[in-house]
Amino acid sequence: MPLPSRLYLIVDPLDTGRDPLTLAQAMLAGGARLLQLRLKHETETRRFLAHAAAIREVTAAAGATFVINDRADIAAAVRADGVHLGQDDLPIEAARRLLGPQALIGLSTHDEHQLDVAAHTSATYLSLGPIFSTTSKANPDPVVGIDRLATARQMVGRPLVAIGGITAATAASTLATGADAIAVISEIVRAPDVERATAELLESIA
Amino acid sequence: MPLPSRLYLIVDPLDTGRDPLTLAQAMLAGGARLLQLRLKHETETRRFLAHAAAIREVTAAAGATFVINDRADIAAAVRADGVHLGQDDLPIEAARRLLGPQALIGLSTHDEHQLDVAAHTSATYLSLGPIFSTTSKANPDPVVGIDRLATARQMVGRPLVAIGGITAATAASTLATGADAIAVISEIVRAPDVERATAELLESIA
């Protein structure tokens, strides 16, 4: 199953204090059609659920695909299109049992070994990163680099999402190196005008 | 579906610093056959999952029933028997869709209105509390009292679990008032000898 868009925006307020729904609406207004909600520090299911339900509504209205980070239970509850899992999250097969064969299930990888292992799962797509250095994570994995993205492209038959430090300046070359989509957090979430930054990023890869 | 035991022990270390698996093993050694893992402050799915998997193993070996608090995704991943949900957690029907018709799904209620609403869900059992004052929660709901447990018993056709401040001194009378099971945290988790406290509590309701 191909990804529905070459731009994968992650709704993670980071330290901006911005509201997830407001971020999502600006991304959609800017043309994004593939969003992930990522609330790493939200311990209250009720609050996570409320954000997810609100964003499910606006993504559905926009015909956009909506994925939840980590919480397969919340993805199921709001009928999101899927879940994105890290190496330490729920096993892919557990999420697949929960969400069914049609669900978009993504798995983060950070090196060739993890890509190898991921090949034996039912993940719909794999992400690889950080391609460049990133400010979105407090303790990021080592930088993968664009050369190893090219190698990864040779190894991976399913959709491959590049993530980590990608900007409008590197988006097109990252896609040209073989990524099916680029995932972006900081560049958009920290932008003064999220809608405009999204539209410009889309233009840079059009 | 009747509950498998009249004693429902909740594996929540509270502020004791005790290890969840060690607590669960002592409870099982003391004779408990219905356990719930409750880790309200665990934000890392990986760690929650590891605790849950370890306790699933020992409960299965003991023939005990094992329920996870809040996280239906983790319940599914470790093949727990069910999930216990609070008023602010996942909707019951979302958890039912995830876990299937055989899953034990519990719902916390704190007053008659919530019991009324709960009657229209597919929850397997309802809990009501706090029956007495409790030290297990930082901001507990108002005390329900034993008289209103008797009233609740008249309202509720499905299994009813009394929770909140129940000790060996009040366990038998709480059951006699109409609860199908008593759920206990502090009295056991804070006991100097968890296995012995469990055995004594079981004896008090034998």
Chai-1 contact restraints between the chains, C-beta under 6 A:
chainA,res_idxA,chainB,res_idxB,connection_type,confidence,min_distance_angstrom,max_distance_angstrom,comment,restraint_id
A,T43,B,T43,contact,1.0,0.0,6.0,A-B,restraint_1
A,T45,B,D70,contact,1.0,0.0,6.0,A-B,restraint_2
A,T45,B,D89,contact,1.0,0.0,6.0,A-B,restraint_3
A,R46,B,D88,contact,1.0,0.0,6.0,A-B,restraint_4
A,D70,B,T45,contact,1.0,0.0,6.0,A-B,restraint_5
A,A72,B,D73,contact,1.0,0.0,6.0,A-B,restraint_6
A,D73,B,A72,contact,1.0,0.0,6.0,A-B,restraint_7
A,D73,B,D73,contact,1.0,0.0,6.0,A-B,restraint_8
A,D73,B,L90,contact,1.0,0.0,6.0,A-B,restraint_9
A,A76,B,A94,contact,1.0,0.0,6.0,A-B,restraint_10
A,A76,B,L98,contact,1.0,0.0,6.0,A-B,restraint_11
A,A77,B,L90,contact,1.0,0.0,6.0,A-B,restraint_12
A,A77,B,A94,contact,1.0,0.0,6.0,A-B,restraint_13
A,D88,B,R46,contact,1.0,0.0,6.0,A-B,restraint_14
A,D89,B,T45,contact,1.0,0.0,6.0,A-B,restraint_15
A,L90,B,D73,contact,1.0,0.0,6.0,A-B,restraint_16
A,L90,B,A77,contact,1.0,0.0,6.0,A-B,restraint_17
A,A94,B,A76,contact,1.0,0.0,6.0,A-B,restraint_18
A,A94,B,A77,contact,1.0,0.0,6.0,A-B,restraint_19
A,L98,B,A76,contact,1.0,0.0,6.0,A-B,restraint_20
A,L98,B,L98,contact,1.0,0.0,6.0,A-B,restraint_21
